[in-house]
Amino acid sequence: SQSFADYDEFSFGGAVPKVGIEAEAPYDEDRQDEPDATGGAARVQNVSLDANGGARVVFDKLTADKALFKEQTRALEVEMEYADPNGQILTAFTQTLLTPSALVIGLAPDGSYFKRDSLRFKAVVLDNAGKPQAGKEVSVDAYSRTRFAYRKRLLGGFYAYEQTVEIKRLKQVCRGTSDVRGLVLCSGSAPASGDLILVARTDDAQGNAAIATRDVYVAGSDDSWFEAGQSDRIDLIADKRSYEPGETARYEVRMPYRTATALISVEREGVLESRVVTIDSKSPYIEVPMLGHYGPNAYVSALIVRGRIEPEMPGRFAWLKRMIYRAAKFVGIVDEVPVERDTRPTALVDLTKPSYRLGMTQVKVGWKAYELRVKVEPEKPVYKVRDRAAVIVTVTDPSGKPMANAELAVAAVDEGLLALASNRSWDLLGAMMQRRPIEVETSTAQSQVIGKRHFGKKAVAAGGGGGGENARELFDTLLMWNPRVTLDENGRARVEVPLNDSLTSFRIEAIANTTTGESRFGSGGAAIRTTQDVMIFAGLPPFVREGDRFDAQVTVRNGADRPLELAINAAFKSDAVSGDGDLGTKLPPSAISLPAGGAQTISLPAQVPYGVKQLQWQITARETNATASDTIKISQNVGVAVPVRVYQQTLLQIEPAKATSFPVELPKGAIAGRGGVEVKLARSLGGSAETIKQWMAAYPFTCLEQRASVAVALEDPMRWQRVMDSLPALLDRDGLAKFFPSQWNDGDDTLTAYLLTIASEAGYEIPESARERMLRGLTDFVAGRVVRYTALPTADLAIRKVAAIDALARYGKAEPRMLESIEIAPNLWPTSAVLDWMSLLKKLQTIPKRNERLAEVQQILRSRMTFSGTTLVFSTEKSDYLWWLMVSPDRNAVRALALLSDDASFKDEMPRMARGALSRQQAGKWNTTLANAWGVLALRRFQARFESEAVTGRSIVSVGNDPHPLDWKSAQSRATNDPTKGTPIGAGVDTQFAWPASVEPLSIVHEGSGRPWAFITSRAALPLQAPLFAGYQIKRTVTPIEQKAANGWARGDVYRVTLEVDAQADMTWVVISDPIPAGAAVLGSGLGGDSRQLVSNERRDGQAWPAYEERAFEGFRAYYRYVPKGKLKLEYTVRLNNAGAFSMPPTRVEAMYAPESFGELPVASIEVRP
C-alpha cells in the first residue's frame, strides 16, 4: 500500500472483501510464513548501452493478469546487473508504483472502537503525488466479519479444530464530496456491532476505482468490558498541512456548543504559548501565529468549556402544536413532526450542566529559524592525483547574513564509499529537526464540576504511529576529517584537501553549527573528481586461495582527447620476495588501442603460489612512443583451502651428552611438499609459544572476545587498540559488552568481566569512558539492578557474580558488602569460581576472615589438582566444563598457573604445573581462544620467576643423515632478534626439516651445560576426504538461481547455498562457516550495488536464529547465541564475479567454547568460465 508523509493517520489501499464463508487456519505461533508469491514472475532482458551510457527498456503486457492490478497498488521493481571496473557484478535498483487508479483514497477512523450510535471517520482523496483532490465523489460501505471456531472429535479421543470466517456486506454508511483539503468527514450510527470493515471508494476520470479498507470494532450492549463511553475529544481541522514561521494557522473547531470559552495552547516540551478566547458556532475558528521556535513541529490544543445553560422546555400549548403538526404530516404538508426538547434537570440526568471538550492536533513548522546555509565551492572541478584541492566554504543565515560565530567541520570522502551506504550524519539540521513528541501531561479540574476526568498525554495519534611515472598505491576512502575549522568575519574559510591516488569523484562536505546565540545548524557539499590521460582500474579479487587459477580483470580507460596505443604489463610478487626491484612473476604483455574516451577490459590469467600470505601486484599501461602512462600497485590477500596445520607437538627435556631419538613420517594422506618437522630448543619450559600464536593469528571467527584474546595471545598492542576502538559500539544500554554489534543483543556480564580481567593481567588499557561504563554495568549486575540470564537454565548466578567482583577489584571498585548476596561455598563451586575467589581474596584486603578463607581456597585447589602422567587435571573436571560461561578445563589449568606463580606455598610445584598445563595442549594449542590468551600470560609469568639456569654449548638435531648443528651463542628472539633480552617466554634456537621420503629417525643431542627443553612440532596439509561429524551433522545443497549454461558455472551466475545442520546437544555460541569461491560476493548485505530480488526467497527454519551474520570475502558465517538440540536450516545467495578454478575449504560448524563439538563437510572445487 501507499503512504504519504502528511497523512500518517490514514490507511491507503486494500481490496474489497470477498463476501461469503471461507475456511481459515487457526493461529499457530510456530507457523513459518510462506514468501509472498503474488508479485508475478520475474522477467529478464539483456540490454546494451548506447554511446551516452543509457538504454531504454520497455516492460509490456503487465496487465495481462488483470486480477493482479484490479484493486491494489503494485510495485514494479527493476534491477540492472552491470560489471563494475572493480571486478564485481553489481546491481542498480529502482522501483515504481503501478496503481489501479489516478486517485488514491485513505481512511482514518476517530479511534479504534466505537458505540453503535457513534461511528466517526474521515476519508481523504489524493492524487498519486499526494496532492489533495477536491470535488471527488466518495462512498463508504460497511462489511461485517464473524469468525466461527469448531472442535471435532476424532478416532482415538483426539480433537481437531476448524475455523471459518463469514463476510457480509451491510450497507453504505457514508457518501460525500471531498472538499479543498480532499477530506470527507463522516459520522453516524454503525449498522452492526463487532468487527467491521470499512471500504471507501472513489473513481478517477476514466472510471478506475481507488479502494481503501480499514478495520474497526463496534461495541455492543453486551460488551460492557469493552464499551466505548461518550468521547470528550473533538476535531481541530487546519487549513494547511504545514506552515512557515511568520504565517498564521487557521483551525476549525468542531465543537457541539453554540458558544464556549476556549483555552488555546501551543505545546511541546512545555507550554510554548497560551491564551483564552471565546468561540461561537457561527464562526468556530481560531487563529494561531506560527513562531520560529515552534519548528520542526508543535501541538495545538483547544480546551473548550461551556458553562451551565438555561434549560429548554415545552410551552404551555405544546399539546396543540403537536396536534397541528401531526395533522399536517397526515395530509402531506410536512415530512416530520418537530422534536420536543425538555432539558430540565432531573434526579437522573442534567443536560444543562457545564461541559467541556478537548481537541488537539500536530502542526509542522518550517526550520528557517534554525537553519544555516552552507556553500562549498571548489576552485576547480577536476584535479590530478595527489594534488591539493582548495575549497571555499561560506556560512550564512537564510537571509544571507554571514555567520562568523559558526563552527565548521569538513570531511572529504570517496563517493564510491557513499555509493555503498549514504552518510546520514552529515544532515545535522535534519537530525536536530526530527519530529518531537509532546511532553505535556494535562489534568483538568472540570471533573469536579462535570463528573468526568481527563488525564493523560495529548496529541497521541490513534493506533500509534595523475601521476605518470609514480605508481598509484594510496587508495584510502577518507581523505580528510577536520572537526574544527575557523571562519573569518565574513563567515568564510579556505580549506585544502590532499588528494590520494584514486581516480574517482570525492564528496567534500561541510557541517556547521553556531557556538553562541541561537542554535542553528546546516550542511552543504560539493563534488570534485580526479582524472588523467591513462587510467587503470583493477578488478582483482581481494582474496584468493593457494593454488587458485583466476583471470585478473583490468579495465584501461582513455581519458585523453586523442586515440591511444597502449602496452600493458603486469607482474606480482609474494610477501616472501623482498625488494622493489624484484617484480616476481611477470605475466605476458599485451597491447590495446583505445579511442578518445574509450575503455577496454582485459583478462590476465594468473595462478596463486603456495606458502604465501599476500601478493603484491604492479600493473602498468604506457602509451607507445609517448609519455602518457599509469601504474598501480595493489595487494591481494591469500588464504588456504587445505591449511598446513600442527598435527602433533612433543615436549621433551634434553639431558647433556644423551641422545634422544624417535621416528618421523609424513602423515598418511597428507600433501607431499607441504609442512615438515620443526624443532625449537629453549632454556625455559615456557620457551615456545609459536604454535599458539600461529593458530591464534589464523583464527577465523570475529566476536569481541575472540578479537581481544587474539590481541593478548599475539602480544600485539596495535591489534588491542583496534579492538578498543570498536568497543563503544559493543556496549549495551547498561554498559555490558556484547559479542557482536547487533542492536537486538544484550550485553553479557561474563564477557565484560573477562575483558576487564584480561586487560588488567596483560597490562593493556581500556579507554576510560568505556571502562567506566563497563565497571558501572558490572556493579549494577552484582547489586541486582541489572539482570542477565544465561542461555541455559542453570544455577550459575553466584559463579558469575564472583567473577564480576574479581574484575571490579582489579580497578578498585569492589567492596566486601557485594558478597552479601552470595553464599560463600568454594567447596561446592567449580574450579573456575575457586580461582576467581582466590584472585579476589588476594586483591581485596578488607574481606572478613580473609586469611582463613585464603588458606581454605589454597587447600581446595591443592586437593583438586592431580597429574595423569605429566598432564595436569582436576578431580572436578567433568563439572568444570561450563562452556556457556566460556570456561573449560584448559582455561582453568593455565589460569591456575598464572595465579599461583607468585604464591610462595606453590613454589615447589610450579615447574610440574607448567609442564602439566603444556601437556594439555592438542596440536600445539589449548582448546579455546580464552585458554590460549591466558596461557601466553601464564607462560610469560612463569618464565619470569623460574628457570634461570643458562644453556651453553651446541645442540645437534638431525633427521636421517641430515644433521643441523645449533650453537647456543646465537640464541635469540624471533620477534626482536635480540640475543640478550630474548622474549617474555625465553630465547632459543630452532631449525626445520622437510618431510623425509620414508620413515627416518629424528635425533637430538646436546653438547654443553644446561638442560634445554625441546618442542618438536609436525605440520602437514591433510585434505578432508570424508565428512567428519562430532556433535553436528551437515548437509550442503547448491541451487542455481541464475545460470547461463546448465553444464557449468560462468561469471555473473548466481547460486543459493542451503545448509541443514543437525545438532546433537544444546550449545551456546555456535558458528556456521561456509566458503565461497575467490572473488565471489554473498548477496543480502543491503549495501549499494546489492540485489534485493535475488535474495527475496531465502529461508530460515528451526528454533535458532543468528545473532550476527558475517559476509566476508572468504565465506559466509552465521553466529548463534544458542542452538538447541535438533535441526536448523539457513540459506544464503552467492554471485560469481571472477572466472577461474577455485579451491574450497570445508564447511564447518563449531561450538566456539566447546570446539570438540564440531562438524566438517568437504566442499568440491569450482570452475567458473568467463
Secondary structure, DSSP 4 states (H G I P E B T S, - for coil): ----TT-TT-EEB--PPPPEEEE-PPP-TTPPPPP--TT-----------TTS--------GGGSHHHHSSS-EEEEEEEEEE-TTS-EEEEEEEEEE-SSSEEEEEEESSSEEETTBEEEEEEEEETTS-B--S-EEEEEEEEEEEEEEEEE-TTS-EEEEEEEEEEEEEEEEEEE--TTSEEEEEE--SSSEEEEEEEEEE-TT--EEEEEEEEEEE-TT-GGG------EE-EEESSSEE-TT-EEEEEE--SSSEEEEEEEEESSSEEEEEEEEEETTB-EEEEE--GGG-SEEEEEEEEEE---PPP---TTHHHHHHHHHHHHHHTS-SSPPPP------SS--TTS-EEEEEEEEEEE--GGGB-EEEEEES-SEE-TT-EEEEEEEEE-TT--B-TTEEEEEEEEEHHHHHHS--GGG-HHHHHTSPPPP--EEE-THHHHHS---EEESSPPTT----SSSPB----SEEEEEEEE---TTSEEEEEEE--S--SEEEEEEEEEESSSS--EEEEEEEEEE--SEEEEEE--SEEETT-EEEEEEEEEE-SSS-EEEEEEEEEEETT---TT---EEPPPEEEEE-TT-EEEEEEEEEPPSS-SEEEEEEEEEETTSS-EEEEEEEEEEE-SS-EEEEEEEEEEPPBT--EEEEE-PPTTPPTTS-EEEEEEESSTT---HHHHHHHHT-----HHHHHHHHHHTT-HHHHHHHHHHGGGGB-TTS-B-SS--TTPPP-HHHHHHHHHHHHHHT----HHHHHHHHHHHHHHHHTSS----SS--S-HHHHHHHHHHHHHTTT---GGGGGGS---GGGS-HHHHHHHHHHHHH-TTSTTHHHHHHHHHHHHHHHEEEETTEEEETTHHHH--GGGT--HHHHHHHHHHHHTT-GGGGGGHHHHHHHHHHT-BTTB-SSHHHHHHHHHHHHHHHHHS------SEEEEEETTEEEEEEGGG-B-TTT--TTT--TT--EEEEEEPPPSS-EEEEEEEESSS--EEEEEEEEE----S-EEEBEEEEEEEEEEE-SBTTBEETT-EEEEEEEEEESS-EEEEEEEEE--TT-EES---STT--SSTTTT--EESS---SEEEE-SSEEEEEEEEE-SEEEEEEEEEE--S-EEE--PPEEEEETTSTTSEEEE----EEEE-
